[in-house]
Amino acid sequence: MEPDRIDYEIIDAIKDNARLSSRQVARKTGIPVATVNRRLKKLVKEGVIKKFATVLNYEKLGKKTVAYVLIRGKAGTDYNKLLEDAPKQEAVEDMAVTGGQFDMLLKVRVRDNDALSDFIFGYLRTFDSVAQTESLIQLNMKKDYAKRCARHSGCPAK
């Protein structure tokens, strides 16, 4: 399914607040309520909208430190156990297998630098397959890409 201009207008309307009712989306976009309902159901069914998610205020939850941890595996070792186990850790928000100098990238959110240190030395470095880690600490967020307008993704209405 290729979303059209109307789909993108609906997506833009709910991007920052998925709790808007169909009536509120219709008012905001000028699209009839019945069309909004039908299009939203289709966007969910077709997998364009994967889920409606809650956006947390991590400072109020006491998790102020975000770090990107690069992991290099030891040559010839199998790091499948780490691939299976890391996503289960509360601190891990995202994980990707990468090419280049490092093999994996973790986005980690923790209370503070001490908790980050505990995560790296008390958890990551316990895996035999981990040869090296490098941490990049996020100082502040300049742009929250989760809140980008859907039109930035190639909307035909752009």
DRENTORKOL-3810 file (N, C-alpha, C; in nm, 4 decimals):
REM DRENTORKOL-3810
@n.u->0.0834; n.v->-0.1174; n.w->0.0000; ca.u->0.0000; ca.v->0.0000; ca.w->0.0000; c.u->0.0885; c.v->0.1245; c.w->0.0000
@n.u->0.0612; n.v->0.2133; n.w->-0.0901; ca.u->0.1335; ca.v->0.3399; ca.w->-0.0971; c.u->0.0432; c.v->0.4499; c.w->-0.0415
@n.u->0.0768; n.v->0.5065; n.w->0.0760; ca.u->-0.0066; ca.v->0.6123; ca.w->0.1338; c.u->-0.0161; c.v->0.7331; c.w->0.0404
@n.u->-0.1321; n.v->0.7956; n.w->0.0392; ca.u->-0.1511; ca.v->0.9154; ca.w->-0.0417; c.u->-0.1556; c.v->1.0388; c.w->0.0482
@n.u->-0.1869; n.v->1.1540; n.w->-0.0108; ca.u->-0.1867; ca.v->1.2804; ca.w->0.0613; c.u->-0.2805; c.v->1.2773; c.w->0.1823
@n.u->-0.3985; n.v->1.2180; n.w->0.1672; ca.u->-0.4956; ca.v->1.2117; ca.w->0.2772; c.u->-0.4410; c.v->1.1267; c.w->0.3924
@n.u->-0.3805; n.v->1.0125; n.w->0.3578; ca.u->-0.3196; ca.v->0.9275; ca.w->0.4612; c.u->-0.2136; c.v->1.0050; c.w->0.5386
@n.u->-0.1284; n.v->1.0787; n.w->0.4663; ca.u->-0.0232; ca.v->1.1552; ca.w->0.5327; c.u->-0.0800; c.v->1.2671; c.w->0.6198
@n.u->-0.1886; n.v->1.3276; n.w->0.5789; ca.u->-0.2513; ca.v->1.4313; ca.w->0.6621; c.u->-0.3018; c.v->1.3703; c.w->0.7927
@n.u->-0.3597; n.v->1.2524; n.w->0.7850; ca.u->-0.4081; ca.v->1.1828; ca.w->0.9050; c.u->-0.2900; c.v->1.1439; c.w->0.9941
@n.u->-0.1858; n.v->1.0906; n.w->0.9334; ca.u->-0.0655; ca.v->1.0513; ca.w->1.0091; c.u->-0.0062; c.v->1.1732; c.w->1.0790
@n.u->0.0053; n.v->1.2846; n.w->1.0070; ca.u->0.0580; ca.v->1.4076; ca.w->1.0681; c.u->-0.0264; c.v->1.4513; c.w->1.1871
@n.u->-0.1583; n.v->1.4373; n.w->1.1739; ca.u->-0.2496; ca.v->1.4819; ca.w->1.2797; c.u->-0.2326; c.v->1.4015; c.w->1.4076
@n.u->-0.2029; n.v->1.2724; n.w->1.3970; ca.u->-0.1925; ca.v->1.1871; ca.w->1.5166; c.u->-0.0489; c.v->1.1631; c.w->1.5609
@n.u->0.0466; n.v->1.2138; n.w->1.4858; ca.u->0.1869; ca.v->1.1850; ca.w->1.5151; c.u->0.2286; c.v->1.2283; c.w->1.6559
@n.u->0.1849; n.v->1.3456; n.w->1.6985; ca.u->0.2217; ca.v->1.3944; ca.w->1.8316; c.u->0.1232; c.v->1.3541; c.w->1.9398
@n.u->0.0040; n.v->1.3093; n.w->1.8999; ca.u->-0.0964; ca.v->1.2698; ca.w->1.9985; c.u->-0.1881; c.v->1.1640; c.w->1.9373
@n.u->-0.1526; n.v->1.0396; n.w->1.9566; ca.u->-0.2295; ca.v->0.9293; ca.w->1.8991; c.u->-0.3625; c.v->0.9080; c.w->1.9712
@n.u->-0.3848; n.v->0.9828; n.w->2.0789; ca.u->-0.5105; ca.v->0.9690; ca.w->2.1531; c.u->-0.6222; c.v->1.0554; c.w->2.0954
@n.u->-0.5922; n.v->1.1326; n.w->1.9912; ca.u->-0.6971; ca.v->1.2131; ca.w->1.9300; c.u->-0.8084; c.v->1.1227; c.w->1.8782
@n.u->-0.9315; n.v->1.1640; n.w->1.8985; ca.u->-1.0442; ca.v->1.0881; ca.w->1.8437; c.u->-1.0521; c.v->1.1131; c.w->1.6936
@n.u->-1.1255; n.v->1.0282; n.w->1.6247; ca.u->-1.1448; ca.v->1.0477; ca.w->1.4803; c.u->-1.2102; c.v->1.1820; c.w->1.4530
@n.u->-1.3004; n.v->1.2211; n.w->1.5401; ca.u->-1.3674; ca.v->1.3507; ca.w->1.5245; c.u->-1.2656; c.v->1.4651; c.w->1.5369
@n.u->-1.1736; n.v->1.4548; n.w->1.6323; ca.u->-1.0716; ca.v->1.5583; ca.w->1.6490; c.u->-0.9767; c.v->1.5621; c.w->1.5285
@n.u->-0.9413; n.v->1.4447; n.w->1.4773; ca.u->-0.8558; ca.v->1.4378; ca.w->1.3579; c.u->-0.9288; c.v->1.5009; c.w->1.2398
@n.u->-1.0574; n.v->1.4714; n.w->1.2271; ca.u->-1.1372; ca.v->1.5275; ca.w->1.1179; c.u->-1.1406; c.v->1.6802; c.w->1.1270
@n.u->-1.1609; n.v->1.7326; n.w->1.2482; ca.u->-1.1627; ca.v->1.8772; ca.w->1.2669; c.u->-1.0277; c.v->1.9390; c.w->1.2319
@n.u->-0.9224; n.v->1.8722; n.w->1.2741; ca.u->-0.7870; ca.v->1.9241; ca.w->1.2529; c.u->-0.7474; c.v->1.9229; c.w->1.1050
@n.u->-0.7956; n.v->1.8235; n.w->1.0299; ca.u->-0.7525; ca.v->1.8058; ca.w->0.8911; c.u->-0.8551; c.v->1.8499; c.w->0.7878
@n.u->-0.9814; n.v->1.8597; n.w->0.8294; ca.u->-1.0867; ca.v->1.8903; ca.w->0.7334; c.u->-1.1323; c.v->1.7685; c.w->0.6550
@n.u->-1.0897; n.v->1.6508; n.w->0.6951; ca.u->-1.1273; ca.v->1.5244; ca.w->0.6312; c.u->-1.2498; c.v->1.4699; c.w->0.7043
@n.u->-1.3512; n.v->1.4207; n.w->0.6347; ca.u->-1.4700; ca.v->1.3673; ca.w->0.7015; c.u->-1.4368; c.v->1.2555; c.w->0.8005
@n.u->-1.5132; n.v->1.2498; n.w->0.9109; ca.u->-1.4896; ca.v->1.1519; ca.w->1.0178; c.u->-1.4902; c.v->1.0088; c.w->0.9629
@n.u->-1.5861; n.v->0.9765; n.w->0.8779; ca.u->-1.5950; ca.v->0.8405; ca.w->0.8220; c.u->-1.4686; c.v->0.8063; c.w->0.7435
@n.u->-1.4160; n.v->0.9022; n.w->0.6705; ca.u->-1.2932; ca.v->0.8794; ca.w->0.5936; c.u->-1.1750; c.v->0.8589; c.w->0.6882
@n.u->-1.1683; n.v->0.9395; n.w->0.7933; ca.u->-1.0610; ca.v->0.9242; ca.w->0.8922; c.u->-1.0661; c.v->0.7835; c.w->0.9523
@n.u->-1.1844; n.v->0.7384; n.w->0.9939; ca.u->-1.1989; ca.v->0.6042; ca.w->1.0511; c.u->-1.1539; c.v->0.4972; c.w->0.9534
@n.u->-1.2038; n.v->0.5051; n.w->0.8320; ca.u->-1.1714; ca.v->0.4031; ca.w->0.7300; c.u->-1.0215; c.v->0.4018; c.w->0.7006
@n.u->-0.9637; n.v->0.5208; n.w->0.6841; ca.u->-0.8209; ca.v->0.5295; ca.w->0.6517; c.u->-0.7336; c.v->0.4799; c.w->0.7672
@n.u->-0.7674; n.v->0.5159; n.w->0.8907; ca.u->-0.6890; ca.v->0.4690; ca.w->1.0054; c.u->-0.6913; c.v->0.3169; c.w->1.0139
@n.u->-0.8085; n.v->0.2562; n.w->0.9970; ca.u->-0.8180; ca.v->0.1097; ca.w->0.9998; c.u->-0.7311; c.v->0.0482; c.w->0.8911
@n.u->-0.7335; n.v->0.1092; n.w->0.7725; ca.u->-0.6540; ca.v->0.0574; ca.w->0.6608; c.u->-0.5042; c.v->0.0736; c.w->0.6891
@n.u->-0.4644; n.v->0.1878; n.w->0.7440; ca.u->-0.3226; ca.v->0.2107; ca.w->0.7752; c.u->-0.2712; c.v->0.1107; c.w->0.8783
@n.u->-0.3550; n.v->0.0762; n.w->0.9747; ca.u->-0.3162; ca.v->-0.0237; ca.w->1.0757; c.u->-0.3129; c.v->-0.1627; c.w->1.0119
@n.u->-0.4152; n.v->-0.1983; n.w->0.9392; ca.u->-0.4244; ca.v->-0.3309; ca.w->0.8764; c.u->-0.3072; c.v->-0.3560; c.w->0.7813
@n.u->-0.2704; n.v->-0.2529; n.w->0.7051; ca.u->-0.1620; ca.v->-0.2663; ca.w->0.6072; c.u->-0.0232; c.v->-0.2565; c.w->0.6718
@n.u->-0.0172; n.v->-0.2259; n.w->0.8014; ca.u->0.1111; ca.v->-0.2195; ca.w->0.8713; c.u->0.1847; c.v->-0.0876; c.w->0.8557
@n.u->0.1205; n.v->0.0129; n.w->0.7950; ca.u->0.1834; ca.v->0.1444; ca.w->0.7864; c.u->0.1955; c.v->0.2022; c.w->0.9264
@n.u->0.0891; n.v->0.1912; n.w->1.0052; ca.u->0.0934; ca.v->0.2256; ca.w->1.1470; c.u->0.1130; c.v->0.0943; c.w->1.2213
@n.u->0.2309; n.v->0.0785; n.w->1.2835; ca.u->0.2621; ca.v->-0.0452; ca.w->1.3538; c.u->0.1935; c.v->-0.0532; c.w->1.4886
@n.u->0.1931; n.v->0.0607; n.w->1.5612; ca.u->0.1298; ca.v->0.0634; ca.w->1.6926; c.u->0.1110; c.v->0.2075; c.w->1.7359
@n.u->0.0279; n.v->0.2253; n.w->1.8339; ca.u->0.0088; ca.v->0.3552; ca.w->1.8964; c.u->0.0835; c.v->0.3470; c.w->2.0286
@n.u->0.1837; n.v->0.4322; n.w->2.0469; ca.u->0.2751; ca.v->0.4167; ca.w->2.1594; c.u->0.2663; c.v->0.5330; c.w->2.2579
@n.u->0.3100; n.v->0.5065; n.w->2.3787; ca.u->0.3186; ca.v->0.6065; ca.w->2.4834; c.u->0.4583; c.v->0.6673; c.w->2.4802
@n.u->0.4667; n.v->0.7983; n.w->2.4868; ca.u->0.5956; ca.v->0.8674; ca.w->2.4932; c.u->0.6166; c.v->0.9092; c.w->2.6382
@n.u->0.7230; n.v->0.8593; n.w->2.6972; ca.u->0.7492; ca.v->0.8821; ca.w->2.8385; c.u->0.8371; c.v->1.0037; c.w->2.8621
@n.u->0.8211; n.v->1.0650; n.w->2.9776; ca.u->0.9098; ca.v->1.1708; ca.w->3.0236; c.u->1.0133; c.v->1.1014; c.w->3.1126
@n.u->1.1291; n.v->1.0702; n.w->3.0550; ca.u->1.2286; ca.v->0.9911; ca.w->3.1267; c.u->1.2913; c.v->1.0652; c.w->3.2438
@n.u->1.2948; n.v->1.1968; n.w->3.2396; ca.u->1.3484; ca.v->1.2708; ca.w->3.3537; c.u->1.2627; c.v->1.2466; c.w->3.4765
@n.u->1.1309; n.v->1.2456; n.w->3.4586; ca.u->1.0412; ca.v->1.2214; ca.w->3.5718; c.u->1.0497; c.v->1.0769; c.w->3.6198
@n.u->1.0968; n.v->0.9874; n.w->3.5325; ca.u->1.1164; ca.v->0.8476; ca.w->3.5716; c.u->1.2554; c.v->0.8239; c.w->3.6297
@n.u->1.3359; n.v->0.9306; n.w->3.6346; ca.u->1.4698; ca.v->0.9186; ca.w->3.6932; c.u->1.5721; c.v->0.8563; c.w->3.6011
@n.u->1.5471; n.v->0.8565; n.w->3.4713; ca.u->1.6425; ca.v->0.7992; ca.w->3.3752; c.u->1.6911; c.v->0.9108; c.w->3.2840
@n.u->1.7896; n.v->0.9835; n.w->3.3331; ca.u->1.8343; ca.v->1.1047; ca.w->3.2650; c.u->1.9514; c.v->1.0823; c.w->3.1700
@n.u->2.0201; n.v->0.9701; n.w->3.1800; ca.u->2.1399; ca.v->0.9479; ca.w->3.0999; c.u->2.1105; c.v->0.8556; c.w->2.9821
@n.u->2.1434; n.v->0.9048; n.w->2.8626; ca.u->2.1313; ca.v->0.8253; ca.w->2.7403; c.u->2.2712; c.v->0.8093; c.w->2.6826
@n.u->2.3045; n.v->0.6865; n.w->2.6449; ca.u->2.4344; ca.v->0.6607; ca.w->2.5835; c.u->2.4158; c.v->0.5646; c.w->2.4666
@n.u->2.5019; n.v->0.5809; n.w->2.3696; ca.u->2.5085; ca.v->0.4892; ca.w->2.2558; c.u->2.6356; c.v->0.4092; c.w->2.2765
@n.u->2.6202; n.v->0.2785; n.w->2.2918; ca.u->2.7343; ca.v->0.1935; ca.w->2.3230; c.u->2.7680; c.v->0.1098; c.w->2.2004
@n.u->2.8884; n.v->0.1321; n.w->2.1485; ca.u->2.9394; ca.v->0.0553; ca.w->2.0352; c.u->3.0105; c.v->-0.0673; c.w->2.0894
@n.u->2.9875; n.v->-0.1814; n.w->2.0271; ca.u->3.0460; ca.v->-0.3071; ca.w->2.0747; c.u->3.1210; c.v->-0.3744; c.w->1.9608
@n.u->3.2461; n.v->-0.4093; n.w->1.9877; ca.u->3.3250; ca.v->-0.4873; ca.w->1.8932; c.u->3.3385; c.v->-0.6281; c.w->1.9498
@n.u->3.3021; n.v->-0.7257; n.w->1.8699; ca.u->3.3141; ca.v->-0.8644; ca.w->1.9130; c.u->3.4546; c.v->-0.9179; c.w->1.8898
@n.u->3.4891; n.v->-1.0199; n.w->1.9674; ca.u->3.6180; ca.v->-1.0851; ca.w->1.9469; c.u->3.6113; c.v->-1.1667; c.w->1.8186
@n.u->3.7178; n.v->-1.1622; n.w->1.7433; ca.u->3.7239; ca.v->-1.2368; ca.w->1.6171; c.u->3.7000; c.v->-1.3851; c.w->1.6419
@n.u->3.6148; n.v->-1.4426; n.w->1.5623; ca.u->3.5903; ca.v->-1.5860; ca.w->1.5699; c.u->3.4955; c.v->-1.6294; c.w->1.6798
@n.u->3.4420; n.v->-1.5365; n.w->1.7573; ca.u->3.3494; ca.v->-1.5754; ca.w->1.8630; c.u->3.2057; c.v->-1.5532; c.w->1.8182
@n.u->3.1168; n.v->-1.6233; n.w->1.8813; ca.u->2.9744; ca.v->-1.6147; ca.w->1.8501; c.u->2.9090; c.v->-1.5226; c.w->1.9518
@n.u->2.8537; n.v->-1.4116; n.w->1.9064; ca.u->2.7895; ca.v->-1.3203; ca.w->2.0003; c.u->2.6377; c.v->-1.3295; c.w->1.9938
@n.u->2.5857; n.v->-1.4448; n.w->1.9551; ca.u->2.4405; ca.v->-1.4655; ca.w->1.9507; c.u->2.3768; c.v->-1.4565; c.w->2.0888
@n.u->2.4475; n.v->-1.5025; n.w->2.1936; ca.u->2.3919; ca.v->-1.4933; ca.w->2.3284; c.u->2.3686; c.v->-1.3473; c.w->2.3666
@n.u->2.4637; n.v->-1.2616; n.w->2.3327; ca.u->2.4481; ca.v->-1.1188; ca.w->2.3599; c.u->2.3324; c.v->-1.0614; c.w->2.2769
@n.u->2.3223; n.v->-1.1025; n.w->2.1517; ca.u->2.2126; ca.v->-1.0565; ca.w->2.0654; c.u->2.0763; c.v->-1.0963; c.w->2.1215
@n.u->2.0692; n.v->-1.2127; n.w->2.1823; ca.u->1.9438; ca.v->-1.2605; ca.w->2.2406; c.u->1.9149; c.v->-1.1950; c.w->2.3757
@n.u->2.0191; n.v->-1.1746; n.w->2.4548; ca.u->2.0007; ca.v->-1.1287; ca.w->2.5924; c.u->1.9891; c.v->-0.9766; c.w->2.6063
@n.u->2.0647; n.v->-0.9008; n.w->2.5292; ca.u->2.0691; ca.v->-0.7546; ca.w->2.5462; c.u->1.9316; c.v->-0.6887; c.w->2.5361
@n.u->1.8470; n.v->-0.7245; n.w->2.4396; ca.u->1.7169; ca.v->-0.6578; ca.w->2.4324; c.u->1.6288; c.v->-0.6804; c.w->2.5553
@n.u->1.6586; n.v->-0.7802; n.w->2.6341; ca.u->1.5813; ca.v->-0.8085; ca.w->2.7549; c.u->1.6213; c.v->-0.7189; c.w->2.8718
@n.u->1.7336; n.v->-0.6498; n.w->2.8582; ca.u->1.7819; ca.v->-0.5634; ca.w->2.9653; c.u->1.7000; c.v->-0.4351; c.w->2.9688
@n.u->1.6577; n.v->-0.3944; n.w->3.0862; ca.u->1.5745; ca.v->-0.2754; ca.w->3.1022; c.u->1.6408; c.v->-0.1506; c.w->3.0440
@n.u->1.7711; n.v->-0.1418; n.w->3.0548; ca.u->1.8434; ca.v->-0.0228; ca.w->3.0097; c.u->1.8479; c.v->-0.0094; c.w->2.8571
@n.u->1.8329; n.v->-0.1193; n.w->2.7850; ca.u->1.8486; ca.v->-0.1181; ca.w->2.6391; c.u->1.7184; c.v->-0.0753; c.w->2.5721
@n.u->1.7253; n.v->0.0384; n.w->2.5006; ca.u->1.6090; ca.v->0.0881; ca.w->2.4264; c.u->1.6081; c.v->0.0389; c.w->2.2828
@n.u->1.7234; n.v->0.0408; n.w->2.2187; ca.u->1.7369; ca.v->-0.0018; ca.w->2.0800; c.u->1.8665; c.v->-0.0772; c.w->2.0637
@n.u->1.8682; n.v->-0.1622; n.w->1.9607; ca.u->1.9879; ca.v->-0.2412; ca.w->1.9353; c.u->1.9965; c.v->-0.2673; c.w->1.7867
@n.u->2.1162; n.v->-0.2557; n.w->1.7311; ca.u->2.1351; ca.v->-0.2822; ca.w->1.5886; c.u->2.2673; c.v->-0.3541; c.w->1.5670
@n.u->2.2681; n.v->-0.4464; n.w->1.4734; ca.u->2.3918; ca.v->-0.5080; ca.w->1.4273; c.u->2.4444; c.v->-0.4147; c.w->1.3186
@n.u->2.5725; n.v->-0.3826; n.w->1.3239; ca.u->2.6294; ca.v->-0.2836; ca.w->1.2331; c.u->2.7448; c.v->-0.3413; c.w->1.1530
@n.u->2.7788; n.v->-0.2721; n.w->1.0464; ca.u->2.8981; ca.v->-0.3055; ca.w->0.9702; c.u->3.0053; c.v->-0.2044; c.w->1.0044
@n.u->3.1270; n.v->-0.2319; n.w->0.9669; ca.u->3.2348; ca.v->-0.1372; ca.w->0.9940; c.u->3.3190; c.v->-0.1785; c.w->1.1119
@n.u->3.3714; n.v->-0.0814; n.w->1.1811; ca.u->3.4660; ca.v->-0.1042; ca.w->1.2893; c.u->3.4032; c.v->-0.1753; c.w->1.4089
@n.u->3.2734; n.v->-0.1513; n.w->1.4336; ca.u->3.2039; ca.v->-0.2136; ca.w->1.5459; c.u->3.0954; c.v->-0.3058; c.w->1.4930
@n.u->3.0553; n.v->-0.4019; n.w->1.5760; ca.u->2.9594; ca.v->-0.5042; ca.w->1.5344; c.u->2.8168; c.v->-0.4766; c.w->1.5793
@n.u->2.8025; n.v->-0.4025; n.w->1.6883; ca.u->2.6700; ca.v->-0.3753; ca.w->1.7434; c.u->2.6655; c.v->-0.2347; c.w->1.7991
@n.u->2.5428; n.v->-0.1813; n.w->1.8045; ca.u->2.5185; ca.v->-0.0512; ca.w->1.8646; c.u->2.3976; c.v->-0.0645; c.w->1.9554
@n.u->2.4129; n.v->-0.0215; n.w->2.0798; ca.u->2.3022; ca.v->-0.0214; ca.w->2.1746; c.u->2.2693; c.v->0.1221; c.w->2.2121
@n.u->2.1416; n.v->0.1535; n.w->2.2192; ca.u->2.0983; ca.v->0.2797; ca.w->2.2793; c.u->2.0530; c.v->0.2423; c.w->2.4190
@n.u->2.1177; n.v->0.3031; n.w->2.5173; ca.u->2.0963; ca.v->0.2680; ca.w->2.6573; c.u->2.0448; c.v->0.3911; c.w->2.7324
@n.u->1.9444; n.v->0.3724; n.w->2.8165; ca.u->1.8929; ca.v->0.4802; ca.w->2.9004; c.u->1.8964; c.v->0.4327; c.w->3.0451
@n.u->1.9675; n.v->0.5103; n.w->3.1287; ca.u->1.9869; ca.v->0.4731; ca.w->3.2690; c.u->1.9729; c.v->0.5955; c.w->3.3589
@n.u->1.9788; n.v->0.5725; n.w->3.4879; ca.u->1.9629; ca.v->0.6776; ca.w->3.5885; c.u->2.0731; c.v->0.7832; c.w->3.5792
@n.u->2.1986; n.v->0.7373; n.w->3.5724; ca.u->2.3118; ca.v->0.8300; ca.w->3.5752; c.u->2.4364; c.v->0.7589; c.w->3.5241
@n.u->2.5504; n.v->0.8262; n.w->3.5306; ca.u->2.6748; ca.v->0.7673; ca.w->3.4807; c.u->2.7175; c.v->0.6444; c.w->3.5599
@n.u->2.6880; n.v->0.6419; n.w->3.6890; ca.u->2.7207; ca.v->0.5239; ca.w->3.7692; c.u->2.6429; c.v->0.4021; c.w->3.7186
@n.u->2.5160; n.v->0.4216; n.w->3.6878; ca.u->2.4347; ca.v->0.3116; ca.w->3.6354; c.u->2.4846; c.v->0.2686; c.w->3.4976
@n.u->2.5313; n.v->0.3644; n.w->3.4175; ca.u->2.5888; ca.v->0.3304; ca.w->3.2867; c.u->2.7143; c.v->0.2466; c.w->3.3047
@n.u->2.7974; n.v->0.2875; n.w->3.3986; ca.u->2.9191; ca.v->0.2118; ca.w->3.4278; c.u->2.8846; c.v->0.0698; c.w->3.4734
@n.u->2.7845; n.v->0.0571; n.w->3.5599; ca.u->2.7409; ca.v->-0.0757; ca.w->3.6054; c.u->2.6929; c.v->-0.1597; c.w->3.4877
@n.u->2.6194; n.v->-0.0986; n.w->3.3959; ca.u->2.5689; ca.v->-0.1713; ca.w->3.2794; c.u->2.6849; c.v->-0.2202; c.w->3.1923
@n.u->2.7811; n.v->-0.1329; n.w->3.1672; ca.u->2.8921; ca.v->-0.1697; ca.w->3.0784; c.u->2.9836; c.v->-0.2720; c.w->3.1432
@n.u->3.0286; n.v->-0.2445; n.w->3.2656; ca.u->3.1270; ca.v->-0.3332; ca.w->3.3282; c.u->3.0632; c.v->-0.4520; c.w->3.3996
@n.u->2.9424; n.v->-0.4337; n.w->3.4512; ca.u->2.8775; ca.v->-0.5430; ca.w->3.5227; c.u->2.7928; c.v->-0.6321; c.w->3.4345
@n.u->2.7656; n.v->-0.5874; n.w->3.3126; ca.u->2.6835; ca.v->-0.6689; ca.w->3.2230; c.u->2.7561; c.v->-0.6947; c.w->3.0905
@n.u->2.7780; n.v->-0.5902; n.w->3.0106; ca.u->2.8329; ca.v->-0.6100; ca.w->2.8763; c.u->2.9682; c.v->-0.6789; c.w->2.8772
@n.u->3.0553; n.v->-0.6323; n.w->2.9627; ca.u->3.1920; ca.v->-0.6858; ca.w->2.9619; c.u->3.2015; c.v->-0.8261; c.w->3.0221
@n.u->3.0902; n.v->-0.8810; n.w->3.0688; ca.u->3.0925; ca.v->-1.0185; ca.w->3.1206; c.u->3.0797; c.v->-1.1199; c.w->3.0071
@n.u->3.0440; n.v->-1.0752; n.w->2.8890; ca.u->3.0320; ca.v->-1.1656; ca.w->2.7747; c.u->3.1702; c.v->-1.1900; c.w->2.7144
@n.u->3.2051; n.v->-1.3173; n.w->2.6970; ca.u->3.3350; ca.v->-1.3527; ca.w->2.6385; c.u->3.3492; c.v->-1.2998; c.w->2.4960
@n.u->3.2387; n.v->-1.2810; n.w->2.4286; ca.u->3.2430; ca.v->-1.2381; ca.w->2.2882; c.u->3.2707; c.v->-1.0886; c.w->2.2713
@n.u->3.2677; n.v->-1.0113; n.w->2.3801; ca.u->3.2888; ca.v->-0.8663; ca.w->2.3713; c.u->3.4372; c.v->-0.8347; c.w->2.3867
@n.u->3.4954; n.v->-0.7786; n.w->2.2805; ca.u->3.6364; ca.v->-0.7405; ca.w->2.2842; c.u->3.6534; c.v->-0.5967; c.w->2.3312
@n.u->3.5606; n.v->-0.5085; n.w->2.2915; ca.u->3.5764; ca.v->-0.3669; ca.w->2.3217; c.u->3.4403; c.v->-0.2989; c.w->2.3194
@n.u->3.4248; n.v->-0.1978; n.w->2.4036; ca.u->3.3068; ca.v->-0.1117; ca.w->2.3981; c.u->3.3532; c.v->0.0330; c.w->2.3919
@n.u->3.2722; n.v->0.1137; n.w->2.3291; ca.u->3.2966; ca.v->0.2571; ca.w->2.3277; c.u->3.1623; c.v->0.3240; c.w->2.3497
@n.u->3.1567; n.v->0.4169; n.w->2.4450; ca.u->3.0302; ca.v->0.4804; ca.w->2.4805; c.u->3.0286; c.v->0.6263; c.w->2.4378
@n.u->2.9177; n.v->0.6664; n.w->2.3790; ca.u->2.8945; ca.v->0.8050; ca.w->2.3412; c.u->2.7761; c.v->0.8523; c.w->2.4244
@n.u->2.7990; n.v->0.9478; n.w->2.5123; ca.u->2.6929; ca.v->0.9951; ca.w->2.6010; c.u->2.6214; c.v->1.1128; c.w->2.5357
@n.u->2.4905; n.v->1.1036; n.w->2.5318; ca.u->2.4087; ca.v->1.2110; ca.w->2.4750; c.u->2.4022; c.v->1.3254; c.w->2.5755
@n.u->2.4478; n.v->1.4425; n.w->2.5350; ca.u->2.4472; ca.v->1.5574; ca.w->2.6246; c.u->2.3102; c.v->1.6234; c.w->2.6303
@n.u->2.2459; n.v->1.6372; n.w->2.5150; ca.u->2.1085; ca.v->1.6855; ca.w->2.5105; c.u->2.0485; c.v->1.6483; c.w->2.3759
@n.u->1.9169; n.v->1.6580; n.w->2.3671; ca.u->1.8463; ca.v->1.6222; ca.w->2.2451; c.u->1.8174; c.v->1.7502; c.w->2.1679
@n.u->1.8727; n.v->1.7621; n.w->2.0498; ca.u->1.8495; ca.v->1.8806; ca.w->1.9673; c.u->1.7213; c.v->1.8672; c.w->1.8856
@n.u->1.6904; n.v->1.7472; n.w->1.8410; ca.u->1.5692; ca.v->1.7264; ca.w->1.7617; c.u->1.5203; c.v->1.5862; c.w->1.7894
@n.u->1.3953; n.v->1.5754; n.w->1.8253; ca.u->1.3345; ca.v->1.4455; ca.w->1.8503; c.u->1.2725; c.v->1.3980; c.w->1.7195
@n.u->1.3416; n.v->1.3080; n.w->1.6512; ca.u->1.2967; ca.v->1.2629; ca.w->1.5203; c.u->1.1692; c.v->1.1806; c.w->1.5257
@n.u->1.1332; n.v->1.1320; n.w->1.6416; ca.u->1.0069; ca.v->1.0597; ca.w->1.6537; c.u->0.8886; c.v->1.1530; c.w->1.6313
@n.u->0.9098; n.v->1.2827; n.w->1.6462; ca.u->0.8015; ca.v->1.3795; ca.w->1.6306; c.u->0.8024; c.v->1.4462; c.w->1.4934
@n.u->0.8878; n.v->1.3986; n.w->1.4024; ca.u->0.8940; ca.v->1.4591; ca.w->1.2692; c.u->0.7609; c.v->1.4491; c.w->1.1982
@n.u->0.7358; n.v->1.5444; n.w->1.1160; ca.u->0.6174; ca.v->1.5427; ca.w->1.0302; c.u->0.6304; c.v->1.4269; c.w->0.9327
@n.u->0.5236; n.v->1.3544; n.w->0.9110; ca.u->0.5263; ca.v->1.2400; ca.w->0.8193; c.u->0.5648; c.v->1.2830; c.w->0.6786
@n.u->0.5392; n.v->1.4069; n.w->0.6413; ca.u->0.5717; ca.v->1.4524; ca.w->0.5065; c.u->0.7212; c.v->1.4474; c.w->0.4818
@n.u->0.8015; n.v->1.4460; n.w->0.5855; ca.u->0.9466; ca.v->1.4378; ca.w->0.5673; c.u->0.9884; c.v->1.3005; c.w->0.5164
@n.u->0.8965; n.v->1.2069; n.w->0.5147; ca.u->0.9276; ca.v->1.0718; ca.w->0.4728; c.u->0.8879; c.v->1.0459; c.w->0.3279
@n.u->0.8747; n.v->1.1497; n.w->0.2493; ca.u->0.8449; ca.v->1.1310; ca.w->0.1094; c.u->0.6983; c.v->1.1411; c.w->0.0749
@n.u->0.6232; n.v->1.2159; n.w->0.1522; ca.u->0.4808; ca.v->1.2329; ca.w->0.1262; c.u->0.4596; c.v->1.2984; c.w->-0.0103
@n.u->0.3662; n.v->1.2490; n.w->-0.0886; ca.u->0.3407; ca.v->1.3098; ca.w->-0.2179; c.u->0.2869; c.v->1.4527; c.w->-0.2070
@n.u->0.2398; n.v->1.4918; n.w->-0.0882; ca.u->0.1882; ca.v->1.6274; ca.w->-0.0698; c.u->0.2995; c.v->1.7264; c.w->-0.0422
@n.u->0.4200; n.v->1.6783; n.w->-0.0278; ca.u->0.5358; ca.v->1.7601; ca.w->0.0085; c.u->0.5592; c.v->1.8703; c.w->-0.0917
END
